[in-house]
């Protein structure tokens, strides 16, 4: 099952989940705080950069986040960048 990793201490992130959570859950996404034990390891990022942005871990293990995630959803190829969550 695909998972959306979010900063549980971020008002913006929690607001996004409140707004889109039901829709995403119907599409079989689960929600995991970035602060959850083992999140950095599963996402392949350092603890230092763990809270830089929301991330999605797909069923196949691929991890997307920030601009790469938003450009992938629009069908574009995106560069690497930090979204700030």
Backbone as a printed PyTorch tensor [residue, N CA C, xyz], in Angstrom:
tensor([[[  0.8460,  -1.1770,   0.0000],
         [  0.0000,   0.0000,   0.0000],
         [  0.8960,   1.2460,   0.0000]],

        [[  0.5550,   2.2270,  -0.7960],
         [  1.3210,   3.4700,  -0.8610],
         [  1.1220,   4.2670,   0.4290]],

        [[  2.1670,   4.9650,   0.8470],
         [  2.1120,   5.7210,   2.1000],
         [  2.5370,   7.1600,   1.8690]],

        [[  1.8220,   8.0680,   2.5020],
         [  2.1760,   9.4810,   2.4940],
         [  2.8100,   9.7870,   3.8390]],

        [[  4.0400,  10.2560,   3.8050],
         [  4.7820,  10.6110,   5.0120],
         [  4.7100,  12.1260,   5.1700]],

        [[  4.2810,  12.5620,   6.3330],
         [  4.0560,  13.9790,   6.5830],
         [  4.6340,  14.3640,   7.9460]],

        [[  4.8930,  15.6550,   8.1210],
         [  5.3980,  16.1830,   9.3860],
         [  4.2050,  16.4000,  10.3100]],

        [[  4.1070,  15.5820,  11.3420],
         [  2.9680,  15.6400,  12.2540],
         [  2.9670,  16.8990,  13.1220]],

        [[  4.0360,  17.6560,  13.0990],
         [  4.1020,  18.9000,  13.8660],
         [  3.8890,  20.1220,  12.9860]],

        [[  3.6230,  19.9140,  11.7070],
         [  3.4590,  20.9900,  10.7360],
         [  1.9720,  21.2580,  10.5110]],

        [[  1.5420,  22.4790,  10.7800],
         [  0.1310,  22.8450,  10.6040],
         [ -0.3120,  22.6720,   9.1470]],

        [[  0.5410,  23.0580,   8.2060],
         [  0.2110,  22.9250,   6.7880],
         [ -0.0060,  21.4600,   6.4190]],

        [[  0.9130,  20.6010,   6.8450],
         [  0.8130,  19.1680,   6.5300],
         [ -0.4610,  18.5610,   7.1020]],

        [[ -0.7370,  18.8680,   8.3550],
         [ -1.9460,  18.3310,   8.9810],
         [ -3.1990,  18.8780,   8.3150]],

        [[ -3.1530,  20.1390,   7.9010],
         [ -4.2800,  20.7290,   7.1790],
         [ -4.5180,  20.0430,   5.8450]],

        [[ -3.4430,  19.6960,   5.1490],
         [ -3.5760,  18.9770,   3.8790],
         [ -4.2350,  17.6190,   4.1110]],

        [[ -3.8520,  16.9470,   5.1800],
         [ -4.4690,  15.6470,   5.4770],
         [ -5.9440,  15.7930,   5.8230]],

        [[ -6.2720,  16.8440,   6.5750],
         [ -7.6880,  17.0710,   6.9030],
         [ -8.4900,  17.3210,   5.6240]],

        [[ -7.9080,  18.0720,   4.7220],
         [ -8.6200,  18.4350,   3.5010],
         [ -8.7260,  17.2730,   2.5000]],

        [[ -7.6380,  16.5310,   2.3080],
         [ -7.5870,  15.5060,   1.2670],
         [ -7.5090,  14.0820,   1.7950]],

        [[ -7.4710,  13.9170,   3.1040],
         [ -7.2580,  12.6000,   3.6980],
         [ -8.2720,  11.5530,   3.2830]],

        [[ -9.5440,  11.8890,   3.3150],
         [-10.5770,  10.9050,   2.9400],
         [-10.4200,  10.4670,   1.4870]],

        [[-10.1910,  11.4270,   0.6130],
         [-10.0400,  11.1040,  -0.8100],
         [ -8.8330,  10.2070,  -1.0240]],

        [[ -7.7280,  10.5440,  -0.3930],
         [ -6.5100,   9.7420,  -0.5530],
         [ -6.6710,   8.3600,   0.0760]],

        [[ -7.3540,   8.2860,   1.1970],
         [ -7.5850,   6.9860,   1.8420],
         [ -8.4460,   6.0820,   0.9490]],

        [[ -9.4150,   6.6640,   0.2750],
         [-10.2330,   5.8690,  -0.6580],
         [ -9.3830,   5.3410,  -1.8160]],

        [[ -8.3010,   6.0260,  -2.0920],
         [ -7.3820,   5.5810,  -3.1440],
         [ -6.2670,   4.7090,  -2.5690]],

        [[ -6.4960,   4.2370,  -1.3490],
         [ -5.6520,   3.2430,  -0.6760],
         [ -4.2940,   3.7800,  -0.2170]],

        [[ -4.1990,   5.0690,   0.0750],
         [ -3.0030,   5.6190,   0.6970],
         [ -3.1570,   5.4940,   2.2040]],

        [[ -2.0550,   5.2600,   2.8690],
         [ -2.0270,   5.3400,   4.3290],
         [ -1.1750,   6.5480,   4.6880]],

        [[ -1.3020,   7.0410,   5.9000],
         [ -0.6050,   8.2450,   6.3380],
         [  0.3120,   7.9020,   7.4940]],

        [[  1.5690,   8.3130,   7.3710],
         [  2.5760,   7.9790,   8.3670],
         [  3.3420,   9.2540,   8.7320]],

        [[  3.4210,   9.5920,  10.0180],
         [  4.2220,  10.7510,  10.4070],
         [  5.7030,  10.5160,  10.0750]],

        [[  6.3580,  11.5480,   9.5950],
         [  7.8000,  11.4560,   9.3610],
         [  8.5420,  11.1560,  10.6560]],

        [[  7.9320,  11.4850,  11.7850],
         [  8.5430,  11.2530,  13.0850],
         [  8.4190,   9.7920,  13.5370]],

        [[  7.7390,   8.9530,  12.7750],
         [  7.5670,   7.5480,  13.1550],
         [  8.9140,   6.8270,  13.1420]],

        [[  9.1420,   5.9270,  14.0960],
         [ 10.4040,   5.1670,  14.1230],
         [ 10.6320,   4.4480,  12.7860]],

        [[ 11.8200,   4.5810,  12.2500],
         [ 12.1950,   3.8970,  11.0140],
         [ 11.8260,   4.6230,   9.7370]],

        [[ 11.1570,   5.7740,   9.8300],
         [ 10.7320,   6.4890,   8.6220],
         [ 11.9240,   6.8950,   7.7600]],

        [[ 12.9670,   7.4320,   8.3570],
         [ 14.1300,   7.8680,   7.5760],
         [ 14.7330,   6.6970,   6.8040]],

        [[ 14.8410,   5.5550,   7.4430],
         [ 15.4150,   4.3700,   6.7900],
         [ 14.5350,   3.9180,   5.6220]],

        [[ 13.2150,   3.8440,   5.8420],
         [ 12.3050,   3.4160,   4.7780],
         [ 12.2980,   4.3630,   3.5880]],

        [[ 12.4890,   5.6470,   3.8720],
         [ 12.4740,   6.6450,   2.8100],
         [ 13.8470,   6.8610,   2.1740]],

        [[ 14.8890,   6.3290,   2.8070],
         [ 16.2350,   6.4800,   2.2630],
         [ 16.7910,   7.8850,   2.3850]],

        [[ 16.4310,   8.5740,   3.4740],
         [ 16.9470,   9.9240,   3.7130],
         [ 17.6020,   9.9770,   5.0850]],

        [[ 18.4640,  10.9560,   5.2610],
         [ 19.1130,  11.1260,   6.5540],
         [ 18.1380,  11.7700,   7.5390]],

        [[ 18.3840,  11.5520,   8.8010],
         [ 17.5650,  12.1970,   9.8430],
         [ 17.6030,  13.7170,   9.6800]],

        [[ 18.7530,  14.2250,   9.2400],
         [ 18.9370,  15.6720,   9.0570],
         [ 17.9510,  16.2340,   8.0330]],

        [[ 17.6260,  15.4830,   7.0050],
         [ 16.7530,  15.9680,   5.9310],
         [ 15.3540,  15.3550,   5.9590]],

        [[ 15.0640,  14.5920,   6.9810],
         [ 13.7900,  13.8890,   7.0570],
         [ 12.5900,  14.8280,   7.0010]],

        [[ 12.6570,  15.9560,   7.6810],
         [ 11.5160,  16.8650,   7.7680],
         [ 11.5250,  17.9540,   6.7020]],

        [[ 12.3850,  17.8180,   5.6850],
         [ 12.4800,  18.8380,   4.6400],
         [ 11.2100,  18.9420,   3.8000]],

        [[ 10.4970,  17.8280,   3.5980],
         [  9.3410,  17.8260,   2.7170],
         [  8.4780,  16.5950,   2.9750]],

        [[  7.2140,  16.6760,   2.5690],
         [  6.3450,  15.5060,   2.5840],
         [  6.8670,  14.5460,   1.5190]],

        [[  6.6540,  13.2520,   1.7350],
         [  7.1020,  12.2580,   0.7670],
         [  6.0310,  11.1910,   0.5960]],

        [[  6.0750,  10.5380,  -0.5640],
         [  5.1950,   9.4120,  -0.8440],
         [  6.0760,   8.2220,  -1.1670]],

        [[  5.7840,   7.0980,  -0.5090],
         [  6.4670,   5.8430,  -0.8200],
         [  5.4500,   4.9620,  -1.5290]],

        [[  5.7300,   4.6700,  -2.8020],
         [  4.8020,   3.9090,  -3.6320],
         [  4.8850,   2.4220,  -3.3260]],

        [[  3.9330,   1.6720,  -3.8330],
         [  3.8890,   0.2260,  -3.6190],
         [  5.1770,  -0.4640,  -4.0440]],

        [[  5.8190,   0.0450,  -5.0860],
         [  7.0490,  -0.5780,  -5.5930],
         [  8.2960,  -0.1330,  -4.8320]],

        [[  8.1280,   0.6970,  -3.7800],
         [  9.2390,   1.1510,  -2.9660],
         [  9.8410,   2.4670,  -3.4200]],

        [[  9.4380,   2.9830,  -4.5740],
         [  9.9400,   4.2720,  -5.0530],
         [  9.4580,   5.3780,  -4.1190]],

        [[ 10.3340,   6.3630,  -3.8810],
         [ 10.0060,   7.4750,  -3.0000],
         [ 10.0400,   8.7610,  -3.8130]],

        [[  8.9800,   9.5630,  -3.6750],
         [  8.8840,  10.8560,  -4.3450],
         [  8.6180,  11.9090,  -3.2760]],

        [[  9.0790,  13.1290,  -3.5360],
         [  8.8010,  14.2000,  -2.6000],
         [  9.0000,  15.5560,  -3.2330]],

        [[  8.4130,  16.5650,  -2.6260],
         [  8.6080,  17.9360,  -3.0660],
         [  8.2300,  18.1690,  -4.5070]],

        [[  9.0790,  18.8830,  -5.2300],
         [  8.8030,  19.2050,  -6.6280],
         [  8.6950,  17.9650,  -7.4940]],

        [[  9.5190,  16.9780,  -7.2140],
         [  9.4540,  15.7510,  -8.0160],
         [  8.0820,  15.1050,  -7.8890]],

        [[  7.5070,  15.1610,  -6.7210],
         [  6.1770,  14.5830,  -6.5150],
         [  5.1310,  15.3850,  -7.2770]],

        [[  5.1580,  16.7090,  -7.1500],
         [  4.1330,  17.5110,  -7.8180],
         [  4.2960,  17.4730,  -9.3250]],

        [[  5.5110,  17.4330,  -9.8400],
         [  5.6840,  17.3710, -11.2870],
         [  5.3200,  15.9930, -11.8130]],

        [[  5.5530,  14.9560, -11.0390],
         [  5.1580,  13.6050, -11.4660],
         [  3.6450,  13.5240, -11.5640]],

        [[  2.9480,  14.1690, -10.6410],
         [  1.4840,  14.1120, -10.6810],
         [  0.9410,  14.8860, -11.8820]],

        [[  1.7220,  15.8370, -12.4220],
         [  1.3080,  16.5750, -13.6160],
         [  1.8680,  15.9510, -14.8800]],

        [[  2.6530,  14.8680, -14.7400],
         [  3.2050,  14.2070, -15.9070],
         [  4.4350,  14.8840, -16.4690]],

        [[  5.0930,  15.7270, -15.6820],
         [  6.2840,  16.4290, -16.1270],
         [  7.5100,  15.7660, -15.5280]],

        [[  8.6550,  16.0510, -16.1030],
         [  9.8930,  15.6270, -15.4540],
         [ 10.4100,  16.8320, -14.6910]],

        [[ 10.6590,  16.6430, -13.4180],
         [ 11.0410,  17.7870, -12.5960],
         [ 12.4480,  17.6500, -12.0750]],

        [[ 13.0100,  18.7950, -11.7410],
         [ 14.3160,  18.8210, -11.1150],
         [ 14.1810,  18.5980,  -9.6370]],

        [[ 15.2780,  18.5130,  -8.9730],
         [ 15.2610,  18.2940,  -7.5300],
         [ 15.0960,  19.6290,  -6.8350]],

        [[ 14.2670,  19.6580,  -5.8190],
         [ 14.0860,  20.8930,  -5.0770],
         [ 13.3990,  20.6390,  -3.7550]],

        [[ 13.4810,  21.6210,  -2.8740],
         [ 12.8470,  21.5100,  -1.5700],
         [ 11.5760,  22.3180,  -1.5680]],

        [[ 10.5210,  21.7000,  -1.1140],
         [  9.2260,  22.3960,  -1.0860],
         [  8.9870,  23.0980,   0.2380]],

        [[  9.7660,  22.7490,   1.2640],
         [  9.5110,  23.3110,   2.5880],
         [  8.3610,  22.6100,   3.2950]],

        [[  7.8960,  21.5140,   2.8140],
         [  6.8520,  20.5800,   3.3020],
         [  5.9040,  20.3860,   2.2310]]])
